[in-house]
C-alpha cells in the first residue's frame, strides 16, 4: 500500500514509512495489530442488540489519553499482528456467531487495511452492518475512503475546549478536527435508522465521556451536537469514568464523577431537549467492564 510508505492517515500526518523500523505517533506498522475479538454486550442497546456486537479491538492509537481505560493496548501496544486475510476471516467468524454487527474499535491507524479486509469479507458473504468506533481525531480525506464500507459511525467527541485535548490527550486542535470529521461521517450515513428489532442499521451515535472537574466542557460538547444535528444523531452520555493509567496521578482526574456532577449533566440534557440517545447510570464498579486482554 503506497500510502503507508509516507503515512498521513490521521491528522498527525507523521509521514513515517510504516514498512520500515521507524514508528510514527500511533506506533502502528504496515500489518494490522489486534488485541481481542469477541462478542460484546455492553455497547449502547441499539448496537449490542439481543445477540451482541462483534467487536475487534485494534492495538495502538493516535491519541495519548491520560485516562484511557484500554491503555494496555492503545498506549502500550499489546496485541497480535495479523494479515488482511486473517482480519477478513474474523469478520466472517463474527457474523457466523450471529452478532448484530462488526464493531471496529480504535481503527484509525488501519483504515487502508480494513477497507481491503471488508472487500474480501463481502466477497465471502459479509452482510451485517459495520461500525466504526473512533476517538474522532480523524482526517476527513481518510474518512472519505470509507464511504460505502461503513454503516454506523460511533465517534467519541471528547473535548469542546482544545486546551483539554492538549492537556489530557496530547493533541492540538481536537475540537475543530473532530467536529469536521463527525460532519463528514454524517454526510456519508445521514440520519440514524433503527429497525423493528431495535438495532441500528445506519447512522451516527456520538459518545461523550463526562470527566470529573470538567462539566462545562461536557455542556459545550452537548450544545454543539444539538445545534448541529438536532435529533438526527443519537447521543450517548457516558458516566463510566474511573481513574486509571496516568489519571491516577492527576489531581483533576484522580476520582470518579460525583453525584452532583452527574445530575448537573442530566439536567443540562433535559434543558437542551435532547430526545434521541442514552444517558448511562452512575455506577460503582465500572472497572469490571474493561475487557480482559489475551496476549
Secondary structure as UniProt FT lines:
FT   HELIX           2..6
FT   TURN            11..12
FT   TURN            18..19
FT   TURN            25..26
FT   STRAND          32..40
FT   HELIX           45..48
FT   TURN            49..51
FT   STRAND          53..58
FT   TURN            66..67
FT   TURN            69..70
FT   HELIX           71..74
FT   STRAND          80..82
FT   HELIX           84..96
FT   TURN            97..98
FT   STRAND          101..105
FT   HELIX           108..110
FT   HELIX           111..123
FT   TURN            124..125
FT   STRAND          129..134
FT   HELIX           140..145
FT   TURN            146..149
FT   STRAND          152..156
FT   HELIX           162..169
FT   HELIX           174..189
FT   STRAND          193..194
FT   TURN            196..197
FT   STRAND          200..209
FT   TURN            212..213
FT   HELIX           215..229
FT   TURN            230..231
FT   STRAND          234..238
FT   HELIX           245..249
FT   TURN            251..253
FT   HELIX           259..272
FT   STRAND          277..279
FT   HELIX           286..289
//
